[in-house]
């Protein structure tokens, strides 16, 4: 029976614009044992709100109909962002424009040559931060249908645009070039809601134009300087002479007035390795390159601690810190090194709450839409439970022990929070009175307890027995009380109400039951399901109701409330698909894992290998393509991280850096044929692995002393 709980109207992770949580440095009470406190968990209020570092240019809750972004060319090098259409001209309509830290510095940039707009014949992304537009013009009389001027516009997320004219004419051309500029200096949230206001009046400034309002200033400078600058019309003019075969360029620089060029966090040495994928399927290499490019573009620095980088959730809607997504993406990218994980954890550790029982130890985060059957969930719970998991697994991948020690007190506070919220009960409920007991939450809590206990034991800290005891109690209760028997072999319940009723729908969140986490010696932690029920879950995830052919649907196609475009009601979420592939492969269900992996890889190819966070869950047909979701972030941190996880899952890499070993459990069916992954990192050293067409894995490069485990 489905619970009569109304679906939320708000989109996921879109909090009220100015709601923040005060960051509190956690106290070092690491020597205190993890004693379980009494009382029912439902009586303890939790906390759920965006962190103080959440960027101002996330779209506010209740945004309603957002402007479509699925066809936009979005260049990202945070805090810089530029959104264009395929026409190349920035007209000031919709989301178009150059943004910096969420403010639109330039909304209109229209080029006319000899009084006409170039005909755009190609628009494409060159990289995560660069778009290129090619246009043509016929300016000479009697030249037939062929254009004799090529106009190339290269647009960069750092606020630069280069306009290059190339002549194919037989004679010298003298061309008047005009660039019409304008801006409203609006915030992205206001632009998305259609509340940006009129363009501001311009003034001539330096070699360009300037705009001002009470909340900011913007300026465009040109090189070479224009022959004329008309403030009233917002117009810059040049007279360019082009001999036959010659090229001439004009470069525009868009900046907040008085500010220099953008120093993107992804510029220079980043936290990632430079991985490469080769082998039989060229799509693997293209996907890995693009995913790493997107990850670099989404990097942000903690402004008060610039050495610490983390990932924004995605562009254009969520260019700030979303704690749960940041941790998930950092965990997925551990094969590229541990620097991102360390920076993310240090950043979030500074937001951890102290104070009243039920809040102390919590890492705050916004609420998230949970689909048509459950109320919005609290990502603070997810982030708090993922923190010790990320620390434990980062240590396996080679996070230096000094950094582990630095972050350990925060992880311990997270685990203390878990046990305090459970109290004398068994389950972890939503952080409000009468909150549902979500299956996904129990999975996160169980994994945190087991990996946290393993971590505490290995570093000689107290608290592991209490965590393992509770995890055992949870497993026993979960297997009895979270499984729905039916004629098809049964299924896990999505949730339980406080009075024991089950929420029976099957969604992609069930894939988390297969993600148990990495322990020592390449072993995986014990899961909440036994072998028989794990096999049944694998069958369900690999069935046509869940596997769309392009990836895993967020909700089964036969479930009430299914919507192929629903955020968590049927759309393919790339993050959940990757988690399912990794979990299925690790559990030995390679047929189902391979089908989902090939589906996502095929979808990625149609998206130019730049995976959006989600796309429609419509069934794949011969010759068809996946249907974009109009409001999906692209690039998105979890989608880019998912691409890394998908390819790493082919080799089944399970390191134990403290023990000096790495174990390989490749997918024996070799769904992409031979694949070679180079430039990964274990203990900071290069690691390369080859999986043959027979599904046999071989280490080609590794740190000195790293031994192959059994």
Secondary structure, DSSP 8 states (H G I E B T S, - for coil): --------SS-TT---TT--B--------TTS------SBGGGS------BTTS-TTS--TT--S----TT-EEEEETTEEEEE-TT--EES-TT-EEEETTEEEE-EEEEEETTB--EEEEEEEEETTEEEEEEEE--STT-TTS-SEEEEEEEETTTEEEEEEEE--SS-EEEEEEEEEE----BHHHHHTT--------EEETTEEEEEETTEEEEEEEES--SEEETTTTEEEEEEEE-TT-EEEEEEEEESTT------TTSSS-SS---EEEES-HHHHHHHHHHHHHHHHTEEEETTEEEEEEE-SBTTTB-S--HHHHHHHHHHTGGG-SHHHHHHHHHHHTT---SSTTTTT-----EE---SSS--EEHHHHHHHHHHHHHHHHHHTT--HHHHHHHHHHHHHHHHHHHHHHBTSSS---SSTT--EEHHHHHHHHHHHHHHHHHHHHTT-S-HHHHHHHHHHHHHHHHHHSEE--TTS-EE-SEE-TTS-EE---BGGGGGGG---B-GGG-B---SS-HHHHHHHHHHHHSTTTB-SSSBBSB-TTSTT--TT-TTTT-EEHHHHHHHHHHHHHHT-HHHHHHHHHHHHHHHHHTTT---SEE------TT----B-TT--SSBHHHHHHHHHHHHHHHTEEEEGGGTEEEE---TT-TTSSEEEEEEEETTEEEEEEE-TTS-EEEEE--TT-EE--
